[in-house]
Amino acid sequence: MSKLPELSVRDVLKVLAFFGYQPDHQTGSHLICRNSQTRRMVVVPAHNPIAKGTLRAIIREAGLTRDEFLDQLD
């Protein structure tokens, strides 16, 4: 199990887009992304860099494993 890197909001949104999540709307400094197929919703804070604990929560909300998420970063 590898460590999570510090990522920017842009990097996180790129990976989520690969898995079908598209920005739906923004509430304050938080982007709400939805997946139309799985009907899941993921909240991504627009803070750079995204904290590692927050990134873990985003991965969990998206229904992904850490490895699936990290494989798409390359």
N, CA, C and O atoms as a Tripos MOL2 file, in Angstrom:
@<TRIPOS>MOLECULE
protein
  296   295    74     0     0
PROTEIN
NO_CHARGES

@<TRIPOS>ATOM
      1 N           0.8500   -1.1640    0.0000 N.3       1 MET1
      2 CA          0.0000    0.0000    0.0000 C.3       1 MET1
      3 C           0.9000    1.2330    0.0000 C.2       1 MET1
      4 O           1.6950    1.4300    0.9190 O.2       1 MET1
      5 N           0.7690    2.0600   -1.0350 N.am      2 SER2
      6 CA          1.6130    3.2410   -1.1360 C.3       2 SER2
      7 C           0.9700    4.4360   -0.4420 C.2       2 SER2
      8 O          -0.2390    4.4820   -0.2170 O.2       2 SER2
      9 N           1.8170    5.3890   -0.1170 N.am      3 LYS3
     10 CA          1.3210    6.5970    0.5310 C.3       3 LYS3
     11 C           0.5720    7.4600   -0.4740 C.2       3 LYS3
     12 O           0.8650    7.4430   -1.6690 O.2       3 LYS3
     13 N          -0.3820    8.1990    0.0210 N.am      4 LEU4
     14 CA         -1.1040    9.1230   -0.8410 C.3       4 LEU4
     15 C          -0.2680   10.3860   -1.0410 C.2       4 LEU4
     16 O           0.2680   10.9270   -0.0740 O.2       4 LEU4
     17 N          -0.1510   10.8560   -2.2680 N.am      5 PRO5
     18 CA          0.5890   12.0860   -2.5090 C.3       5 PRO5
     19 C          -0.2940   13.2980   -2.2330 C.2       5 PRO5
     20 O          -1.5160   13.1770   -2.1460 O.2       5 PRO5
     21 N           0.3310   14.4650   -2.0960 N.am      6 GLU6
     22 CA         -0.4430   15.7000   -2.0120 C.3       6 GLU6
     23 C          -0.8450   16.0640   -3.4350 C.2       6 GLU6
     24 O           0.0090   16.1940   -4.3120 O.2       6 GLU6
     25 N          -2.1250   16.2260   -3.6590 N.am      7 LEU7
     26 CA         -2.6310   16.4970   -4.9980 C.3       7 LEU7
     27 C          -3.3650   17.8180   -5.0460 C.2       7 LEU7
     28 O          -3.8930   18.2920   -4.0410 O.2       7 LEU7
     29 N          -3.3890   18.4040   -6.2310 N.am      8 SER8
     30 CA         -4.1650   19.6250   -6.4410 C.3       8 SER8
     31 C          -5.6050   19.2310   -6.7720 C.2       8 SER8
     32 O          -5.8890   18.0700   -7.0690 O.2       8 SER8
     33 N          -6.4800   20.1840   -6.7190 N.am      9 VAL9
     34 CA         -7.8900   19.9500   -7.0570 C.3       9 VAL9
     35 C          -7.9880   19.4830   -8.5020 C.2       9 VAL9
     36 O          -8.7740   18.5880   -8.8110 O.2       9 VAL9
     37 N          -7.2080   20.0730   -9.3790 N.am     10 ARG10
     38 CA         -7.2360   19.7230  -10.7990 C.3      10 ARG10
     39 C          -6.8980   18.2400  -11.0060 C.2      10 ARG10
     40 O          -7.5550   17.5550  -11.7900 O.2      10 ARG10
     41 N          -5.8690   17.7460  -10.2960 N.am     11 ASP11
     42 CA         -5.4790   16.3410  -10.4220 C.3      11 ASP11
     43 C          -6.5860   15.4130   -9.9470 C.2      11 ASP11
     44 O          -6.8640   14.3970  -10.5850 O.2      11 ASP11
     45 N          -7.2160   15.7540   -8.8390 N.am     12 VAL12
     46 CA         -8.2960   14.9240   -8.2980 C.3      12 VAL12
     47 C          -9.4810   14.9050   -9.2650 C.2      12 VAL12
     48 O         -10.0750   13.8510   -9.4920 O.2      12 VAL12
     49 N          -9.8260   16.0480   -9.8290 N.am     13 LEU13
     50 CA        -10.9500   16.1100  -10.7620 C.3      13 LEU13
     51 C         -10.6710   15.3130  -12.0330 C.2      13 LEU13
     52 O         -11.5880   14.7180  -12.5990 O.2      13 LEU13
     53 N          -9.4170   15.2920  -12.4920 N.am     14 LYS14
     54 CA         -9.0580   14.5020  -13.6740 C.3      14 LYS14
     55 C          -9.2840   13.0210  -13.4190 C.2      14 LYS14
     56 O          -9.8450   12.3190  -14.2610 O.2      14 LYS14
     57 N          -8.8480   12.5480  -12.2620 N.am     15 VAL15
     58 CA         -9.0210   11.1290  -11.9380 C.3      15 VAL15
     59 C         -10.5000   10.8050  -11.7800 C.2      15 VAL15
     60 O         -10.9660    9.7800  -12.2780 O.2      15 VAL15
     61 N         -11.2370   11.6620  -11.0980 N.am     16 LEU16
     62 CA        -12.6750   11.4120  -10.9240 C.3      16 LEU16
     63 C         -13.3940   11.4150  -12.2710 C.2      16 LEU16
     64 O         -14.3260   10.6370  -12.4750 O.2      16 LEU16
     65 N         -12.9700   12.2840  -13.1930 N.am     17 ALA17
     66 CA        -13.5860   12.3300  -14.5260 C.3      17 ALA17
     67 C         -13.3690   11.0130  -15.2670 C.2      17 ALA17
     68 O         -14.2470   10.5640  -16.0050 O.2      17 ALA17
     69 N         -12.2150   10.3980  -15.0760 N.am     18 PHE18
     70 CA        -11.9430    9.1060  -15.7020 C.3      18 PHE18
     71 C         -12.9580    8.0640  -15.2480 C.2      18 PHE18
     72 O         -13.3430    7.1940  -16.0280 O.2      18 PHE18
     73 N         -13.3900    8.1460  -14.0050 N.am     19 PHE19
     74 CA        -14.3510    7.1870  -13.4590 C.3      19 PHE19
     75 C         -15.7960    7.6520  -13.6250 C.2      19 PHE19
     76 O         -16.7010    7.0560  -13.0420 O.2      19 PHE19
     77 N         -16.0310    8.7060  -14.4100 N.am     20 GLY20
     78 CA        -17.3830    9.1180  -14.7470 C.3      20 GLY20
     79 C         -17.9660   10.2300  -13.9000 C.2      20 GLY20
     80 O         -19.1530   10.5290  -14.0300 O.2      20 GLY20
     81 N         -17.1770   10.8530  -13.0370 N.am     21 TYR21
     82 CA        -17.6780   11.9390  -12.2000 C.3      21 TYR21
     83 C         -17.4830   13.2750  -12.9140 C.2      21 TYR21
     84 O         -16.3840   13.5980  -13.3660 O.2      21 TYR21
     85 N         -18.5580   14.0360  -13.0070 N.am     22 GLN22
     86 CA        -18.5170   15.3480  -13.6420 C.3      22 GLN22
     87 C         -18.9650   16.3970  -12.6400 C.2      22 GLN22
     88 O         -19.8810   16.1520  -11.8540 O.2      22 GLN22
     89 N         -18.3230   17.5790  -12.6590 N.am     23 PRO23
     90 CA        -18.7640   18.6470  -11.7560 C.3      23 PRO23
     91 C         -20.2300   18.9920  -12.0140 C.2      23 PRO23
     92 O         -20.6330   19.2090  -13.1570 O.2      23 PRO23
     93 N         -21.0080   19.0390  -10.9610 N.am     24 ASP24
     94 CA        -22.4350   19.3280  -11.0610 C.3      24 ASP24
     95 C         -22.7000   20.7820  -10.6820 C.2      24 ASP24
     96 O         -23.3520   21.5210  -11.4200 O.2      24 ASP24
     97 N         -22.1820   21.1790   -9.5170 N.am     25 HIS25
     98 CA        -22.3190   22.5640   -9.0800 C.3      25 HIS25
     99 C         -21.2840   22.8470   -8.0020 C.2      25 HIS25
    100 O         -20.5630   21.9550   -7.5570 O.2      25 HIS25
    101 N         -21.2290   24.0980   -7.5970 N.am     26 GLN26
    102 CA        -20.2830   24.4990   -6.5540 C.3      26 GLN26
    103 C         -21.0430   25.2020   -5.4460 C.2      26 GLN26
    104 O         -21.8900   26.0590   -5.6960 O.2      26 GLN26
    105 N         -20.7250   24.8220   -4.2150 N.am     27 THR27
    106 CA        -21.3040   25.4600   -3.0460 C.3      27 THR27
    107 C         -20.1500   26.0210   -2.2330 C.2      27 THR27
    108 O         -19.4090   25.2710   -1.5970 O.2      27 THR27
    109 N         -19.9990   27.3200   -2.2520 N.am     28 GLY28
    110 CA        -18.8710   27.9470   -1.5660 C.3      28 GLY28
    111 C         -17.5780   27.4900   -2.2070 C.2      28 GLY28
    112 O         -17.3840   27.6580   -3.4110 O.2      28 GLY28
    113 N         -16.6900   26.9140   -1.4100 N.am     29 SER29
    114 CA        -15.4100   26.4470   -1.9380 C.3      29 SER29
    115 C         -15.3920   24.9380   -2.1400 C.2      29 SER29
    116 O         -14.3250   24.3240   -2.1230 O.2      29 SER29
    117 N         -16.5540   24.3390   -2.3290 N.am     30 HIS30
    118 CA        -16.6390   22.8920   -2.5250 C.3      30 HIS30
    119 C         -17.3170   22.5840   -3.8570 C.2      30 HIS30
    120 O         -18.3980   23.0930   -4.1570 O.2      30 HIS30
    121 N         -16.6560   21.7400   -4.6480 N.am     31 LEU31
    122 CA        -17.2190   21.2900   -5.9150 C.3      31 LEU31
    123 C         -17.9780   19.9920   -5.6770 C.2      31 LEU31
    124 O         -17.4700   19.0800   -5.0240 O.2      31 LEU31
    125 N         -19.1750   19.9120   -6.2000 N.am     32 ILE32
    126 CA        -20.0000   18.7190   -6.0750 C.3      32 ILE32
    127 C         -19.9490   18.0020   -7.4180 C.2      32 ILE32
    128 O         -20.3720   18.5490   -8.4370 O.2      32 ILE32
    129 N         -19.4290   16.7730   -7.4160 N.am     33 CYS33
    130 CA        -19.3110   15.9760   -8.6330 C.3      33 CYS33
    131 C         -20.2750   14.8070   -8.5410 C.2      33 CYS33
    132 O         -20.4400   14.1990   -7.4840 O.2      33 CYS33
    133 N         -20.9090   14.5040   -9.6690 N.am     34 ARG34
    134 CA        -21.8720   13.4000   -9.7100 C.3      34 ARG34
    135 C         -21.5060   12.4220  -10.8040 C.2      34 ARG34
    136 O         -20.9530   12.7950  -11.8390 O.2      34 ARG34
    137 N         -21.8240   11.1680  -10.5560 N.am     35 ASN35
    138 CA        -21.6590   10.1180  -11.5560 C.3      35 ASN35
    139 C         -23.0630    9.7180  -11.9790 C.2      35 ASN35
    140 O         -23.8430    9.2230  -11.1670 O.2      35 ASN35
    141 N         -23.3850    9.9310  -13.2520 N.am     36 SER36
    142 CA        -24.7540    9.6780  -13.7120 C.3      36 SER36
    143 C         -25.0880    8.1870  -13.7570 C.2      36 SER36
    144 O         -26.2630    7.8240  -13.6950 O.2      36 SER36
    145 N         -24.0860    7.3200  -13.8630 N.am     37 GLN37
    146 CA        -24.3620    5.8870  -13.9270 C.3      37 GLN37
    147 C         -24.5740    5.2720  -12.5550 C.2      37 GLN37
    148 O         -25.5040    4.4890  -12.3570 O.2      37 GLN37
    149 N         -23.7030    5.6290  -11.5980 N.am     38 THR38
    150 CA        -23.8200    5.0340  -10.2650 C.3      38 THR38
    151 C         -24.6710    5.8870   -9.3330 C.2      38 THR38
    152 O         -25.0330    5.4410   -8.2440 O.2      38 THR38
    153 N         -24.9930    7.1020   -9.7470 N.am     39 ARG39
    154 CA        -25.7900    8.0650   -8.9610 C.3      39 ARG39
    155 C         -25.0830    8.4770   -7.6710 C.2      39 ARG39
    156 O         -25.7290    8.9610   -6.7420 O.2      39 ARG39
    157 N         -23.7620    8.2910   -7.6050 N.am     40 ARG40
    158 CA        -22.9880    8.7100   -6.4320 C.3      40 ARG40
    159 C         -22.6360   10.1870   -6.5460 C.2      40 ARG40
    160 O         -22.5770   10.7520   -7.6380 O.2      40 ARG40
    161 N         -22.4040   10.7890   -5.3940 N.am     41 MET41
    162 CA        -22.0080   12.1840   -5.3220 C.3      41 MET41
    163 C         -20.7240   12.2720   -4.5050 C.2      41 MET41
    164 O         -20.5910   11.6140   -3.4730 O.2      41 MET41
    165 N         -19.7760   13.0920   -4.9720 N.am     42 VAL42
    166 CA        -18.5070   13.2790   -4.2800 C.3      42 VAL42
    167 C         -18.2910   14.7740   -4.0940 C.2      42 VAL42
    168 O         -18.4720   15.5550   -5.0290 O.2      42 VAL42
    169 N         -17.9050   15.1700   -2.8900 N.am     43 VAL43
    170 CA        -17.6340   16.5710   -2.5900 C.3      43 VAL43
    171 C         -16.1170   16.7670   -2.5720 C.2      43 VAL43
    172 O         -15.4000   16.0870   -1.8380 O.2      43 VAL43
    173 N         -15.6380   17.7110   -3.3960 N.am     44 VAL44
    174 CA        -14.2080   17.9910   -3.4900 C.3      44 VAL44
    175 C         -13.9770   19.4330   -3.0630 C.2      44 VAL44
    176 O         -14.4820   20.3510   -3.7090 O.2      44 VAL44
    177 N         -13.2200   19.6540   -1.9810 N.am     45 PRO45
    178 CA        -12.9360   21.0350   -1.5750 C.3      45 PRO45
    179 C         -11.9580   21.6780   -2.5530 C.2      45 PRO45
    180 O         -11.0240   21.0270   -3.0200 O.2      45 PRO45
    181 N         -12.1690   22.9330   -2.8560 N.am     46 ALA46
    182 CA        -11.3010   23.6630   -3.7870 C.3      46 ALA46
    183 C         -10.1500   24.2940   -3.0280 C.2      46 ALA46
    184 O          -9.9380   25.5040   -3.1100 O.2      46 ALA46
    185 N          -9.4080   23.4870   -2.2930 N.am     47 HIS47
    186 CA         -8.2460   23.9440   -1.5360 C.3      47 HIS47
    187 C          -7.0250   23.2250   -2.0730 C.2      47 HIS47
    188 O          -7.0520   22.0100   -2.2640 O.2      47 HIS47
    189 N          -5.9670   23.9550   -2.3160 N.am     48 ASN48
    190 CA         -4.7270   23.3270   -2.7960 C.3      48 ASN48
    191 C          -3.6740   23.3770   -1.7360 C.2      48 ASN48
    192 O          -3.4990   24.4340   -1.1300 O.2      48 ASN48
    193 N          -2.9530   22.3100   -1.4620 N.am     49 PRO49
    194 CA         -3.2530   20.9460   -1.8900 C.3      49 PRO49
    195 C          -4.3560   20.3450   -1.0230 C.2      49 PRO49
    196 O          -4.6570   20.8480    0.0590 O.2      49 PRO49
    197 N          -4.9400   19.2810   -1.5080 N.am     50 ILE50
    198 CA         -5.9850   18.5820   -0.7490 C.3      50 ILE50
    199 C          -5.3010   17.7240    0.3070 C.2      50 ILE50
    200 O          -4.3830   16.9650   -0.0010 O.2      50 ILE50
    201 N          -5.7430   17.8450    1.5310 N.am     51 ALA51
    202 CA         -5.1530   17.0940    2.6430 C.3      51 ALA51
    203 C          -5.3130   15.5940    2.4100 C.2      51 ALA51
    204 O          -6.2750   15.1560    1.7790 O.2      51 ALA51
    205 N          -4.3720   14.8170    2.9180 N.am     52 LYS52
    206 CA         -4.3660   13.3720    2.6820 C.3      52 LYS52
    207 C          -5.5960   12.6830    3.2730 C.2      52 LYS52
    208 O          -6.1390   11.7650    2.6580 O.2      52 LYS52
    209 N          -6.0350   13.1040    4.4380 N.am     53 GLY53
    210 CA         -7.2370   12.5260    5.0350 C.3      53 GLY53
    211 C          -8.4710   12.8470    4.2200 C.2      53 GLY53
    212 O          -9.3640   12.0110    4.0810 O.2      53 GLY53
    213 N          -8.5250   14.0480    3.6820 N.am     54 THR54
    214 CA         -9.6420   14.4460    2.8250 C.3      54 THR54
    215 C          -9.6150   13.6520    1.5270 C.2      54 THR54
    216 O         -10.6600   13.2410    1.0230 O.2      54 THR54
    217 N          -8.4210   13.4370    0.9880 N.am     55 LEU55
    218 CA         -8.2910   12.6440   -0.2340 C.3      55 LEU55
    219 C          -8.7660   11.2140   -0.0060 C.2      55 LEU55
    220 O          -9.4250   10.6330   -0.8690 O.2      55 LEU55
    221 N          -8.4340   10.6390    1.1590 N.am     56 ARG56
    222 CA         -8.9200    9.2920    1.4990 C.3      56 ARG56
    223 C         -10.4440    9.2590    1.5220 C.2      56 ARG56
    224 O         -11.0560    8.3060    1.0380 O.2      56 ARG56
    225 N         -11.0550   10.2990    2.0840 N.am     57 ALA57
    226 CA        -12.5150   10.3680    2.1540 C.3      57 ALA57
    227 C         -13.1310   10.5000    0.7610 C.2      57 ALA57
    228 O         -14.1710    9.9010    0.4870 O.2      57 ALA57
    229 N         -12.5060   11.2730   -0.1110 N.am     58 ILE58
    230 CA        -12.9950   11.4350   -1.4830 C.3      58 ILE58
    231 C         -12.9520   10.0920   -2.2080 C.2      58 ILE58
    232 O         -13.9030    9.7240   -2.8970 O.2      58 ILE58
    233 N         -11.8550    9.3660   -2.0550 N.am     59 ILE59
    234 CA        -11.7170    8.0500   -2.6980 C.3      59 ILE59
    235 C         -12.7900    7.1050   -2.1890 C.2      59 ILE59
    236 O         -13.3870    6.3610   -2.9670 O.2      59 ILE59
    237 N         -13.0380    7.1300   -0.8850 N.am     60 ARG60
    238 CA        -14.0540    6.2620   -0.2890 C.3      60 ARG60
    239 C         -15.4560    6.6520   -0.7820 C.2      60 ARG60
    240 O         -16.2550    5.7760   -1.1140 O.2      60 ARG60
    241 N         -15.7620    7.9550   -0.8330 N.am     61 GLU61
    242 CA        -17.0690    8.4200   -1.3070 C.3      61 GLU61
    243 C         -17.3170    8.0090   -2.7510 C.2      61 GLU61
    244 O         -18.4490    7.7150   -3.1370 O.2      61 GLU61
    245 N         -16.2480    7.9910   -3.5490 N.am     62 ALA62
    246 CA        -16.3750    7.6540   -4.9630 C.3      62 ALA62
    247 C         -16.5320    6.1600   -5.1800 C.2      62 ALA62
    248 O         -16.8180    5.7260   -6.2960 O.2      62 ALA62
    249 N         -16.3500    5.3650   -4.1350 N.am     63 GLY63
    250 CA        -16.4870    3.9220   -4.2600 C.3      63 GLY63
    251 C         -15.2830    3.2810   -4.9270 C.2      63 GLY63
    252 O         -15.4020    2.2290   -5.5550 O.2      63 GLY63
    253 N         -14.1220    3.9110   -4.7930 N.am     64 LEU64
    254 CA        -12.8950    3.4190   -5.4090 C.3      64 LEU64
    255 C         -11.9530    2.8700   -4.3500 C.2      64 LEU64
    256 O         -12.1050    3.1460   -3.1600 O.2      64 LEU64
    257 N         -10.9870    2.0970   -4.7950 N.am     65 THR65
    258 CA         -9.9150    1.6930   -3.8980 C.3      65 THR65
    259 C          -8.7630    2.6630   -4.0850 C.2      65 THR65
    260 O          -8.6880    3.3720   -5.0890 O.2      65 THR65
    261 N          -7.8780    2.6860   -3.1180 N.am     66 ARG66
    262 CA         -6.7080    3.5640   -3.1860 C.3      66 ARG66
    263 C          -5.8820    3.2410   -4.4310 C.2      66 ARG66
    264 O          -5.4070    4.1490   -5.1130 O.2      66 ARG66
    265 N          -5.7110    1.9630   -4.7270 N.am     67 ASP67
    266 CA         -4.9130    1.5470   -5.8770 C.3      67 ASP67
    267 C          -5.5580    1.9570   -7.2030 C.2      67 ASP67
    268 O          -4.8640    2.4000   -8.1190 O.2      67 ASP67
    269 N          -6.8740    1.8120   -7.3100 N.am     68 GLU68
    270 CA         -7.5660    2.2490   -8.5340 C.3      68 GLU68
    271 C          -7.3400    3.7410   -8.7710 C.2      68 GLU68
    272 O          -7.0720    4.1710   -9.8930 O.2      68 GLU68
    273 N          -7.4520    4.5130   -7.7050 N.am     69 PHE69
    274 CA         -7.2850    5.9640   -7.8120 C.3      69 PHE69
    275 C          -5.8530    6.3120   -8.2130 C.2      69 PHE69
    276 O          -5.6360    7.1070   -9.1280 O.2      69 PHE69
    277 N          -4.8740    5.7130   -7.5240 N.am     70 LEU70
    278 CA         -3.4670    6.0410   -7.7790 C.3      70 LEU70
    279 C          -3.0050    5.5660   -9.1570 C.2      70 LEU70
    280 O          -2.1310    6.1930   -9.7550 O.2      70 LEU70
    281 N          -3.5680    4.4790   -9.6690 N.am     71 ASP71
    282 CA         -3.1980    4.0000  -10.9970 C.3      71 ASP71
    283 C          -3.5450    5.0060  -12.0900 C.2      71 ASP71
    284 O          -2.8770    5.0540  -13.1230 O.2      71 ASP71
    285 N          -4.5710    5.7990  -11.8730 N.am     72 GLN72
    286 CA         -4.9790    6.7720  -12.8690 C.3      72 GLN72
    287 C          -4.1780    8.0780  -12.8160 C.2      72 GLN72
    288 O          -4.3190    8.9280  -13.6950 O.2      72 GLN72
    289 N          -3.3500    8.2340  -11.8030 N.am     73 LEU73
    290 CA         -2.5270    9.4420  -11.7090 C.3      73 LEU73
    291 C          -1.3870    9.4380  -12.7050 C.2      73 LEU73
    292 O          -0.9140   10.5010  -13.1080 O.2      73 LEU73
    293 N          -0.9390    8.2650  -13.1070 N.am     74 ASP74
    294 CA          0.2210    8.1720  -14.0130 C.3      74 ASP74
    295 C          -0.1100    8.4880  -15.4030 C.2      74 ASP74
    296 O           0.7640    8.4500  -16.2690 O.2      74 ASP74
@<TRIPOS>BOND
     1     1     2 1
     2     2     3 1
     3     3     4 2
     4     3     5 am
     5     5     6 1
     6     6     7 1
     7     7     8 2
     8     7     9 am
     9     9    10 1
    10    10    11 1
    11    11    12 2
    12    11    13 am
    13    13    14 1
    14    14    15 1
    15    15    16 2
    16    15    17 am
    17    17    18 1
    18    18    19 1
    19    19    20 2
    20    19    21 am
    21    21    22 1
    22    22    23 1
    23    23    24 2
    24    23    25 am
    25    25    26 1
    26    26    27 1
    27    27    28 2
    28    27    29 am
    29    29    30 1
    30    30    31 1
    31    31    32 2
    32    31    33 am
    33    33    34 1
    34    34    35 1
    35    35    36 2
    36    35    37 am
    37    37    38 1
    38    38    39 1
    39    39    40 2
    40    39    41 am
    41    41    42 1
    42    42    43 1
    43    43    44 2
    44    43    45 am
    45    45    46 1
    46    46    47 1
    47    47    48 2
    48    47    49 am
    49    49    50 1
    50    50    51 1
    51    51    52 2
    52    51    53 am
    53    53    54 1
    54    54    55 1
    55    55    56 2
    56    55    57 am
    57    57    58 1
    58    58    59 1
    59    59    60 2
    60    59    61 am
    61    61    62 1
    62    62    63 1
    63    63    64 2
    64    63    65 am
    65    65    66 1
    66    66    67 1
    67    67    68 2
    68    67    69 am
    69    69    70 1
    70    70    71 1
    71    71    72 2
    72    71    73 am
    73    73    74 1
    74    74    75 1
    75    75    76 2
    76    75    77 am
    77    77    78 1
    78    78    79 1
    79    79    80 2
    80    79    81 am
    81    81    82 1
    82    82    83 1
    83    83    84 2
    84    83    85 am
    85    85    86 1
    86    86    87 1
    87    87    88 2
    88    87    89 am
    89    89    90 1
    90    90    91 1
    91    91    92 2
    92    91    93 am
    93    93    94 1
    94    94    95 1
    95    95    96 2
    96    95    97 am
    97    97    98 1
    98    98    99 1
    99    99   100 2
   100    99   101 am
   101   101   102 1
   102   102   103 1
   103   103   104 2
   104   103   105 am
   105   105   106 1
   106   106   107 1
   107   107   108 2
   108   107   109 am
   109   109   110 1
   110   110   111 1
   111   111   112 2
   112   111   113 am
   113   113   114 1
   114   114   115 1
   115   115   116 2
   116   115   117 am
   117   117   118 1
   118   118   119 1
   119   119   120 2
   120   119   121 am
   121   121   122 1
   122   122   123 1
   123   123   124 2
   124   123   125 am
   125   125   126 1
   126   126   127 1
   127   127   128 2
   128   127   129 am
   129   129   130 1
   130   130   131 1
   131   131   132 2
   132   131   133 am
   133   133   134 1
   134   134   135 1
   135   135   136 2
   136   135   137 am
   137   137   138 1
   138   138   139 1
   139   139   140 2
   140   139   141 am
   141   141   142 1
   142   142   143 1
   143   143   144 2
   144   143   145 am
   145   145   146 1
   146   146   147 1
   147   147   148 2
   148   147   149 am
   149   149   150 1
   150   150   151 1
   151   151   152 2
   152   151   153 am
   153   153   154 1
   154   154   155 1
   155   155   156 2
   156   155   157 am
   157   157   158 1
   158   158   159 1
   159   159   160 2
   160   159   161 am
   161   161   162 1
   162   162   163 1
   163   163   164 2
   164   163   165 am
   165   165   166 1
   166   166   167 1
   167   167   168 2
   168   167   169 am
   169   169   170 1
   170   170   171 1
   171   171   172 2
   172   171   173 am
   173   173   174 1
   174   174   175 1
   175   175   176 2
   176   175   177 am
   177   177   178 1
   178   178   179 1
   179   179   180 2
   180   179   181 am
   181   181   182 1
   182   182   183 1
   183   183   184 2
   184   183   185 am
   185   185   186 1
   186   186   187 1
   187   187   188 2
   188   187   189 am
   189   189   190 1
   190   190   191 1
   191   191   192 2
   192   191   193 am
   193   193   194 1
   194   194   195 1
   195   195   196 2
   196   195   197 am
   197   197   198 1
   198   198   199 1
   199   199   200 2
   200   199   201 am
   201   201   202 1
   202   202   203 1
   203   203   204 2
   204   203   205 am
   205   205   206 1
   206   206   207 1
   207   207   208 2
   208   207   209 am
   209   209   210 1
   210   210   211 1
   211   211   212 2
   212   211   213 am
   213   213   214 1
   214   214   215 1
   215   215   216 2
   216   215   217 am
   217   217   218 1
   218   218   219 1
   219   219   220 2
   220   219   221 am
   221   221   222 1
   222   222   223 1
   223   223   224 2
   224   223   225 am
   225   225   226 1
   226   226   227 1
   227   227   228 2
   228   227   229 am
   229   229   230 1
   230   230   231 1
   231   231   232 2
   232   231   233 am
   233   233   234 1
   234   234   235 1
   235   235   236 2
   236   235   237 am
   237   237   238 1
   238   238   239 1
   239   239   240 2
   240   239   241 am
   241   241   242 1
   242   242   243 1
   243   243   244 2
   244   243   245 am
   245   245   246 1
   246   246   247 1
   247   247   248 2
   248   247   249 am
   249   249   250 1
   250   250   251 1
   251   251   252 2
   252   251   253 am
   253   253   254 1
   254   254   255 1
   255   255   256 2
   256   255   257 am
   257   257   258 1
   258   258   259 1
   259   259   260 2
   260   259   261 am
   261   261   262 1
   262   262   263 1
   263   263   264 2
   264   263   265 am
   265   265   266 1
   266   266   267 1
   267   267   268 2
   268   267   269 am
   269   269   270 1
   270   270   271 1
   271   271   272 2
   272   271   273 am
   273   273   274 1
   274   274   275 1
   275   275   276 2
   276   275   277 am
   277   277   278 1
   278   278   279 1
   279   279   280 2
   280   279   281 am
   281   281   282 1
   282   282   283 1
   283   283   284 2
   284   283   285 am
   285   285   286 1
   286   286   287 1
   287   287   288 2
   288   287   289 am
   289   289   290 1
   290   290   291 1
   291   291   292 2
   292   291   293 am
   293   293   294 1
   294   294   295 1
   295   295   296 2
@<TRIPOS>SUBSTRUCTURE
     1 MET1         2 RESIDUE 1 A MET
     2 SER2         6 RESIDUE 1 A SER
     3 LYS3        10 RESIDUE 1 A LYS
     4 LEU4        14 RESIDUE 1 A LEU
     5 PRO5        18 RESIDUE 1 A PRO
     6 GLU6        22 RESIDUE 1 A GLU
     7 LEU7        26 RESIDUE 1 A LEU
     8 SER8        30 RESIDUE 1 A SER
     9 VAL9        34 RESIDUE 1 A VAL
    10 ARG10       38 RESIDUE 1 A ARG
    11 ASP11       42 RESIDUE 1 A ASP
    12 VAL12       46 RESIDUE 1 A VAL
    13 LEU13       50 RESIDUE 1 A LEU
    14 LYS14       54 RESIDUE 1 A LYS
    15 VAL15       58 RESIDUE 1 A VAL
    16 LEU16       62 RESIDUE 1 A LEU
    17 ALA17       66 RESIDUE 1 A ALA
    18 PHE18       70 RESIDUE 1 A PHE
    19 PHE19       74 RESIDUE 1 A PHE
    20 GLY20       78 RESIDUE 1 A GLY
    21 TYR21       82 RESIDUE 1 A TYR
    22 GLN22       86 RESIDUE 1 A GLN
    23 PRO23       90 RESIDUE 1 A PRO
    24 ASP24       94 RESIDUE 1 A ASP
    25 HIS25       98 RESIDUE 1 A HIS
    26 GLN26      102 RESIDUE 1 A GLN
    27 THR27      106 RESIDUE 1 A THR
    28 GLY28      110 RESIDUE 1 A GLY
    29 SER29      114 RESIDUE 1 A SER
    30 HIS30      118 RESIDUE 1 A HIS
    31 LEU31      122 RESIDUE 1 A LEU
    32 ILE32      126 RESIDUE 1 A ILE
    33 CYS33      130 RESIDUE 1 A CYS
    34 ARG34      134 RESIDUE 1 A ARG
    35 ASN35      138 RESIDUE 1 A ASN
    36 SER36      142 RESIDUE 1 A SER
    37 GLN37      146 RESIDUE 1 A GLN
    38 THR38      150 RESIDUE 1 A THR
    39 ARG39      154 RESIDUE 1 A ARG
    40 ARG40      158 RESIDUE 1 A ARG
    41 MET41      162 RESIDUE 1 A MET
    42 VAL42      166 RESIDUE 1 A VAL
    43 VAL43      170 RESIDUE 1 A VAL
    44 VAL44      174 RESIDUE 1 A VAL
    45 PRO45      178 RESIDUE 1 A PRO
    46 ALA46      182 RESIDUE 1 A ALA
    47 HIS47      186 RESIDUE 1 A HIS
    48 ASN48      190 RESIDUE 1 A ASN
    49 PRO49      194 RESIDUE 1 A PRO
    50 ILE50      198 RESIDUE 1 A ILE
    51 ALA51      202 RESIDUE 1 A ALA
    52 LYS52      206 RESIDUE 1 A LYS
    53 GLY53      210 RESIDUE 1 A GLY
    54 THR54      214 RESIDUE 1 A THR
    55 LEU55      218 RESIDUE 1 A LEU
    56 ARG56      222 RESIDUE 1 A ARG
    57 ALA57      226 RESIDUE 1 A ALA
    58 ILE58      230 RESIDUE 1 A ILE
    59 ILE59      234 RESIDUE 1 A ILE
    60 ARG60      238 RESIDUE 1 A ARG
    61 GLU61      242 RESIDUE 1 A GLU
    62 ALA62      246 RESIDUE 1 A ALA
    63 GLY63      250 RESIDUE 1 A GLY
    64 LEU64      254 RESIDUE 1 A LEU
    65 THR65      258 RESIDUE 1 A THR
    66 ARG66      262 RESIDUE 1 A ARG
    67 ASP67      266 RESIDUE 1 A ASP
    68 GLU68      270 RESIDUE 1 A GLU
    69 PHE69      274 RESIDUE 1 A PHE
    70 LEU70      278 RESIDUE 1 A LEU
    71 ASP71      282 RESIDUE 1 A ASP
    72 GLN72      286 RESIDUE 1 A GLN
    73 LEU73      290 RESIDUE 1 A LEU
    74 ASP74      294 RESIDUE 1 A ASP
